[in-house]
Amino acid sequence: MSNAPVTGAVFHSILRDCLETQRAPQETEIQLIACKIWQDGFAAAADKDWHDLVPGSREYDYVIKAARMAFGIQ
């Protein structure tokens, strides 16, 4: 897994900013949150980096959905 991890501080900063300002997240922010969810919950067991997942795959879609849920959107 070669890409730099997203830190917890970035994760919380993005979520806090969107929720406090009541703005919709940008697609890049959803991707960053998805990356953090993947690296914390699935990357080691799957032995895959977030950037190795294929958009549209079951794993990818599952984690994108989780990231969107973290922002309170569908």
MIGU-743661 format. One record per residue (C-alpha): residue number from 1; x, y, z. Coordinates in nm, 4 decimals. Each point is the difference from the previous one (the first is absolute). Layout:
REM residues N
+-----+----------+----------+----------+
|   k |        u |        v |        w |
+-----+----------+----------+----------+
| NUM |        X |        Y |        Z |
...
+-----+----------+----------+----------+
This chain:
REM residues 74
+-----+----------+----------+----------+
|   k |        u |        v |        w |
+-----+----------+----------+----------+
|   1 |   0.0000 |   0.0000 |   0.0000 |
|   2 |   0.2018 |   0.2863 |  -0.1338 |
|   3 |  -0.2226 |   0.3074 |   0.0286 |
|   4 |   0.0227 |   0.2224 |   0.3036 |
|   5 |  -0.2780 |  -0.0623 |   0.2512 |
|   6 |  -0.2664 |   0.2560 |   0.0771 |
|   7 |   0.0448 |   0.1030 |   0.3615 |
|   8 |  -0.2760 |   0.0142 |   0.2573 |
|   9 |   0.0458 |   0.3775 |   0.0253 |
|  10 |  -0.0792 |   0.0449 |  -0.3704 |
|  11 |  -0.2960 |  -0.2380 |   0.0284 |
|  12 |  -0.1511 |   0.1944 |   0.2899 |
|  13 |   0.0813 |   0.3394 |  -0.1491 |
|  14 |  -0.1831 |  -0.0784 |  -0.3242 |
|  15 |  -0.3050 |  -0.1406 |   0.1765 |
|  16 |  -0.0132 |   0.2837 |   0.2523 |
|  17 |   0.0293 |   0.2679 |  -0.2681 |
|  18 |  -0.2823 |  -0.1439 |  -0.2105 |
|  19 |  -0.2294 |  -0.0632 |   0.2940 |
|  20 |   0.0629 |   0.3345 |   0.1732 |
|  21 |  -0.0444 |   0.2053 |  -0.3160 |
|  22 |  -0.2864 |  -0.2218 |  -0.1194 |
|  23 |   0.1517 |  -0.0375 |  -0.3434 |
|  24 |   0.0081 |  -0.3046 |  -0.2209 |
|  25 |   0.3393 |  -0.1682 |  -0.0243 |
|  26 |   0.2001 |   0.0222 |  -0.3193 |
|  27 |   0.0693 |  -0.3259 |  -0.1828 |
|  28 |   0.3660 |   0.0197 |   0.1054 |
|  29 |  -0.1066 |   0.0238 |   0.3640 |
|  30 |  -0.2209 |  -0.3080 |  -0.0354 |
|  31 |   0.2976 |  -0.1797 |  -0.1539 |
|  32 |   0.2290 |   0.1018 |   0.2885 |
|  33 |  -0.2494 |  -0.1204 |   0.2591 |
|  34 |  -0.0500 |  -0.3247 |  -0.1922 |
|  35 |   0.3775 |  -0.0461 |  -0.0110 |
|  36 |   0.0219 |   0.0423 |   0.3776 |
|  37 |  -0.2874 |  -0.2425 |   0.0606 |
|  38 |   0.1642 |  -0.2543 |  -0.2299 |
|  39 |   0.3473 |   0.0301 |   0.1514 |
|  40 |  -0.1295 |  -0.0229 |   0.3567 |
|  41 |  -0.2512 |  -0.2774 |  -0.0522 |
|  42 |   0.0868 |  -0.2115 |  -0.3000 |
|  43 |   0.3408 |   0.0659 |  -0.1579 |
|  44 |   0.2065 |  -0.2344 |   0.2162 |
|  45 |  -0.2387 |  -0.2929 |  -0.0315 |
|  46 |  -0.0470 |   0.0520 |  -0.3740 |
|  47 |   0.3707 |   0.0792 |  -0.0543 |
|  48 |  -0.1082 |   0.2790 |  -0.2366 |
|  49 |   0.0472 |   0.3732 |   0.0023 |
|  50 |  -0.3078 |   0.2168 |  -0.0577 |
|  51 |   0.1453 |   0.1138 |  -0.3316 |
|  52 |   0.0223 |  -0.3632 |  -0.1145 |
|  53 |  -0.3765 |  -0.0439 |   0.0172 |
|  54 |  -0.1898 |   0.0171 |  -0.3262 |
|  55 |  -0.2714 |   0.2666 |  -0.0095 |
|  56 |  -0.3330 |  -0.1780 |  -0.0280 |
|  57 |   0.1236 |  -0.3127 |   0.1760 |
|  58 |  -0.1960 |  -0.1326 |   0.2953 |
|  59 |   0.2746 |   0.1015 |   0.2466 |
|  60 |   0.0352 |   0.3483 |  -0.1456 |
|  61 |  -0.3727 |   0.0692 |  -0.0092 |
|  62 |  -0.0444 |  -0.1292 |   0.3554 |
|  63 |   0.2636 |   0.2360 |   0.1397 |
|  64 |  -0.1187 |   0.2988 |  -0.2056 |
|  65 |  -0.3470 |  -0.0608 |   0.1420 |
|  66 |   0.1446 |  -0.0092 |   0.3535 |
|  67 |   0.1825 |   0.3280 |  -0.0633 |
|  68 |  -0.3164 |   0.1627 |  -0.1303 |
|  69 |  -0.1855 |  -0.1241 |   0.3079 |
|  70 |   0.2657 |   0.1610 |   0.2207 |
|  71 |  -0.0981 |   0.3322 |  -0.1589 |
|  72 |  -0.3677 |  -0.0771 |   0.0436 |
|  73 |  -0.0690 |  -0.0270 |  -0.3728 |
|  74 |  -0.1124 |  -0.2884 |  -0.2184 |
+-----+----------+----------+----------+
